[in-house]
Amino acid sequence: MIANKKNTFSGHRGPIYTITPGIRPGEIISGSSDQMIGSWSLESGKEGNFSASMPTHIIALCAMTDRGLIVAGTSGGTVHVLDPVKKTEVKADKYFESQVFDLAYSPKHRLLFVSSGDGRVVVTDSVSLEKLKSLQLCNEKIRSFAIDPSEDSIAIASSDGRVRVFTLPLMQETHNFHAHDLAANVVCWHPEGKYLLSGGRDAHLNVWDPKNDFKLIQSIAAHNYAIYSIAFSPDGKLFATGSRDKTVKVWNAENQELLLRINKEKQEGHLNSVNKILWLEEGLISAGDDRAIMVWELENKN
């Protein structure tokens, strides 16, 4: 397998912490330490027609596509709800004194999930934008959410090294297990719910069995440094991991075999930490501390 770089977006002036699919097809939204939210057209390869300036760094983004809204979480602990078509701010609400670390949205239950740097998760009604519930899970960062494909449960990774699983919409805890020796940075469900992946500060990629009380299926020394992001391909046959070691790696989703390593030496990849990856029909997309968003096209070698 080889990776060809289709495009690079380089409009940000600071590290890019997060990217998310946009409201419009073929569009992605990015957030950076430069306090700017940007939009990018994967079709034209150019900057989109929506941008917004925030008062502090943008750490997390989430698209509520069915409602036509973008949600941004900042290092100042504020959640901003934006309408990219009208180019207006619908609401800004201070959630935490610490930073907002991740956002997740369940269209089925009309719930927005917001995590903090001090161990809290707030559940919000996505229509009224009113807070419904606040849970103190630990005293460390809540780093990642993953809602399962049926939207019946949510997995939550935190810096205490644990992954917790809750039912939706009631948020009743069903599982709480030690996932990584250091921080658990990211969780991601297989598109059919076959297994749950977690990536940690320990650079390991772990595979968990949801049908067997999340028993560990496999632990892989996947990267040289912390894993920050995981994304499956649209067809579910592959997944990719992004790491502080500056690489993106592509894996076989069936057997977790490593298929490809994308780096700065071989493919002119990222110069610094890869903080977030997406995998859309238009390609595998990565963003990081080098202020660049890269779009990759993968093909099998004959």
C-alpha distance (Angstrom), angle and dihedral (degrees) to the residues before:
residue distance angle dihedral
M1 . . .
I2 3.79 . .
A3 3.80 133.7 .
N4 3.79 124.0 -138.9
K5 3.77 119.0 -166.1
K6 3.81 108.4 -127.3
N7 3.77 97.9 -178.7
T8 3.80 147.2 -16.2
F9 3.81 124.2 -144.2
S10 3.79 111.2 -158.1
G11 3.80 107.1 168.3
H12 3.80 98.6 117.6
R13 3.80 121.8 94.9
G14 3.79 96.3 -154.3
P15 3.81 140.8 35.5
I16 3.80 113.7 -55.9
Y17 3.79 110.9 -128.6
T18 3.78 101.7 177.9
I19 3.81 145.9 15.1
T20 3.79 130.2 -174.3
P21 3.81 137.1 177.3
G22 3.79 110.2 -89.5
I23 3.79 131.4 -127.1
R24 3.80 92.5 -101.9
P25 3.83 120.9 63.6
G26 3.80 113.4 -98.7
E27 3.79 93.4 21.1
I28 3.79 132.0 113.8
I29 3.80 130.1 -166.7
S30 3.81 124.0 -145.6
G31 3.79 136.2 -165.2
S32 3.78 127.3 -158.5
S33 3.79 146.8 178.3
D34 3.82 86.2 -105.0
Q35 3.85 84.7 77.5
M36 3.80 91.2 -116.9
I37 3.78 131.5 124.4
G38 3.80 111.3 -152.7
S39 3.79 135.1 -172.6
W40 3.79 126.3 -146.6
S41 3.80 132.8 -167.5
L42 3.80 112.9 -134.2
E43 3.79 89.2 -167.1
S44 3.80 99.2 54.2
G45 3.80 96.4 26.6
K46 3.78 89.6 -131.1
E47 3.77 139.2 110.3
G48 3.81 114.3 -76.2
N49 3.78 128.0 -125.5
F50 3.81 97.6 -103.3
S51 3.78 129.3 78.0
A52 3.79 134.8 148.7
S53 3.79 136.4 -168.1
M54 3.79 117.8 -135.8
P55 3.83 128.9 -163.7
T56 3.82 93.4 -120.0
H57 3.83 140.9 12.8
I58 3.81 117.0 -51.1
I59 3.80 107.9 -126.4
A60 3.82 102.6 166.0
L61 3.80 137.8 24.9
C62 3.78 133.1 -173.2
A63 3.81 131.8 178.8
M64 3.79 119.0 -141.5
T65 3.80 89.8 -162.7
D66 3.80 97.1 177.8
R67 3.79 89.5 55.4
G68 3.80 95.6 40.6
L69 3.80 92.6 -123.1
I70 3.79 137.2 127.7
V71 3.81 120.0 -148.9
A72 3.81 120.7 -155.1
G73 3.80 127.9 -168.8
T74 3.80 118.8 -159.8
S75 3.78 140.2 -158.4
G76 3.81 87.2 -110.9
G77 3.81 91.4 64.8
T78 3.81 95.5 -109.2
V79 3.80 126.6 131.9
H80 3.81 115.4 -147.1
V81 3.82 121.1 -164.2
L82 3.81 111.1 -157.5
D83 3.78 135.8 -171.4
P84 3.84 104.9 -146.5
V85 3.81 93.7 -170.1
K86 3.79 96.4 52.1
K87 3.82 89.3 31.4
T88 3.77 91.8 -134.2
E89 3.79 137.3 127.1
V90 3.79 110.5 -116.1
K91 3.79 95.8 -171.4
A92 3.80 142.2 -13.6
D93 3.79 117.9 -161.1
K94 3.80 130.5 177.3
Y95 3.80 106.1 -130.4
F96 3.80 104.0 167.0
E97 3.78 143.6 7.9
S98 3.80 86.4 -132.7
Q99 3.81 125.1 58.5
V100 3.78 126.5 -72.7
F101 3.80 104.7 -114.4
D102 3.79 105.6 -176.6
L103 3.80 143.4 0.6
A104 3.80 131.2 -156.6
Y105 3.79 133.3 179.3
S106 3.80 131.7 -153.0
P107 3.84 110.7 -163.7
K108 3.81 89.8 -175.3
H109 3.79 93.3 60.6
R110 3.81 97.0 24.4
L111 3.78 90.8 -125.5
L112 3.79 131.2 143.6
F113 3.80 118.6 -158.2
V114 3.80 122.1 -153.1
S115 3.81 125.4 -173.4
S116 3.78 131.2 -161.5
G117 3.77 141.7 -149.9
D118 3.81 90.5 -117.4
G119 3.80 99.5 58.4
R120 3.79 102.7 -89.5
V121 3.80 133.9 129.4
V122 3.80 120.5 -162.4
V123 3.81 120.5 -162.5
T124 3.82 113.7 -151.5
D125 3.79 133.4 -170.9
S126 3.80 102.5 -115.8
V127 3.82 93.0 -150.2
S128 3.80 102.6 46.2
L129 3.84 91.7 25.6
E130 3.80 88.5 -138.0
K131 3.80 120.2 143.4
L132 3.80 111.9 -110.7
K133 3.78 105.2 177.9
S134 3.80 141.2 3.0
L135 3.80 121.7 -156.5
Q136 3.81 125.6 -169.1
L137 3.81 102.2 -151.2
C138 3.80 99.9 168.0
N139 3.80 141.0 -30.7
E140 3.80 95.9 -98.4
K141 3.81 135.4 71.7
I142 3.79 119.6 -57.5
R143 3.78 96.3 -143.1
S144 3.80 109.4 176.3
F145 3.80 145.4 17.9
A146 3.81 127.2 -159.6
I147 3.80 120.5 -176.1
D148 3.80 112.1 -158.0
P149 3.85 118.8 -118.4
S150 3.82 93.3 -102.2
E151 3.82 90.6 47.8
D152 3.80 89.2 -128.9
S153 3.80 95.4 119.7
I154 3.78 142.6 20.3
A155 3.81 127.2 -145.6
I156 3.80 117.6 -150.2
A157 3.82 126.0 -162.9
S158 3.79 122.4 -159.7
S159 3.78 142.3 -177.7
D160 3.81 92.2 -106.4
G161 3.82 85.6 75.1
R162 3.80 94.7 -108.8
V163 3.79 135.3 121.0
R164 3.79 118.2 -150.7
V165 3.80 125.0 -166.3
F166 3.81 123.0 -155.1
T167 3.79 133.2 -175.2
L168 3.80 119.5 -114.9
P169 2.93 133.5 -96.1
L170 3.82 95.9 3.6
M171 3.83 96.7 49.1
Q172 3.78 95.9 -136.0
E173 3.80 112.7 163.3
T174 3.81 113.2 -119.9
H175 3.82 102.1 165.6
N176 3.79 136.1 22.6
F177 3.79 116.7 175.4
H178 3.79 142.1 162.7
A179 3.80 105.1 -105.9
H180 3.83 106.5 167.9
D181 3.79 137.1 16.7
L182 3.80 88.8 -127.8
A183 3.81 128.4 22.9
A184 3.79 119.7 -27.6
N185 3.80 99.2 -133.1
V186 3.78 106.2 178.0
V187 3.81 142.4 11.6
C188 3.80 127.6 -165.4
W189 3.81 132.5 177.0
H190 3.78 124.9 -136.1
P191 3.85 105.7 -110.2
E192 3.80 90.5 -111.5
G193 3.80 94.5 40.1
K194 3.82 93.3 -111.2
Y195 3.79 92.7 137.1
L196 3.77 143.7 -10.8
L197 3.80 121.1 -120.9
S198 3.78 124.4 -152.7
G199 3.78 129.9 -173.1
G200 3.76 124.5 -162.1
R201 3.76 147.1 -167.2
D202 3.81 84.0 -106.1
A203 3.86 86.9 70.5
H204 3.80 91.0 -118.8
L205 3.78 126.1 133.5
N206 3.80 110.6 -148.4
V207 3.81 127.9 -164.6
W208 3.82 117.8 -151.0
D209 3.82 130.1 -165.8
P210 3.84 111.3 -134.1
K211 3.81 91.5 -170.8
N212 3.81 91.8 58.2
D213 3.81 102.9 46.8
F214 3.80 90.5 -81.3
K215 3.77 93.7 -64.3
L216 3.80 112.6 -177.9
I217 3.80 109.1 -100.0
Q218 3.79 98.4 178.6
S219 3.80 140.3 -9.3
I220 3.81 117.3 -154.4
A221 3.80 127.7 -168.3
A222 3.80 87.1 -136.7
H223 3.82 105.3 164.9
N224 3.79 141.9 15.4
Y225 3.80 93.7 -118.1
A226 3.81 138.9 15.6
I227 3.81 120.7 -35.6
Y228 3.80 111.0 -130.7
S229 3.80 106.1 173.2
I230 3.82 142.7 23.2
A231 3.81 128.5 -171.1
F232 3.82 134.9 173.7
S233 3.78 124.1 -138.0
P234 3.83 115.7 -108.2
D235 3.82 91.2 -105.2
G236 3.81 92.1 48.4
K237 3.81 93.9 -126.3
L238 3.80 96.0 110.5
F239 3.77 139.1 29.1
A240 3.78 133.3 -164.9
T241 3.79 134.5 -147.8
G242 3.80 128.3 -154.8
S243 3.77 122.7 -155.6
R244 3.77 147.8 -174.5
D245 3.83 85.2 -114.5
K246 3.85 87.1 78.6
T247 3.80 94.8 -111.2
V248 3.78 138.8 113.2
K249 3.80 114.5 -150.7
V250 3.80 126.8 -163.1
W251 3.81 121.1 -148.6
N252 3.80 138.8 -171.1
A253 3.82 105.2 -108.4
E254 3.81 92.4 -150.2
N255 3.80 99.3 57.7
Q256 3.86 103.9 5.3
E257 3.80 91.3 -117.5
L258 3.82 114.9 162.4
L259 3.82 109.6 -115.5
L260 3.80 106.1 168.4
R261 3.78 142.5 11.5
I262 3.81 117.4 -156.2
N263 3.79 114.2 -160.9
K264 3.79 142.2 150.9
E265 3.83 94.5 -98.1
K266 3.80 100.3 54.4
Q267 3.80 105.1 26.2
E268 3.83 103.8 16.9
G269 3.79 88.7 -106.7
H270 3.77 129.1 161.9
L271 3.79 122.9 -30.2
N272 3.80 93.9 -154.4
S273 3.79 142.0 17.0
V274 3.82 117.5 -27.2
N275 3.80 103.6 -134.5
K276 3.80 104.2 174.9
I277 3.80 139.4 14.4
L278 3.80 133.6 -171.3
W279 3.78 129.3 -173.1
L280 3.80 114.8 -152.2
E281 3.81 134.2 159.9
E282 3.81 87.7 -93.3
G283 3.79 92.7 58.7
L284 3.79 148.0 -78.4
I285 3.80 109.0 -50.2
S286 3.81 126.3 -160.4
A287 3.80 133.4 -178.1
G288 3.76 134.0 -177.0
D289 3.78 155.5 146.9
D290 3.82 92.2 -54.7
R291 3.84 88.4 73.7
A292 3.81 91.1 -115.9
I293 3.79 133.7 123.7
M294 3.81 111.0 -158.2
V295 3.80 127.2 -164.8
W296 3.81 116.3 -153.2
E297 3.78 131.5 -164.0
L298 3.80 114.3 -157.4
E299 3.79 126.1 -154.5
N300 3.76 134.7 174.1
K301 3.77 119.2 -113.5
N302 3.78 113.8 -120.3
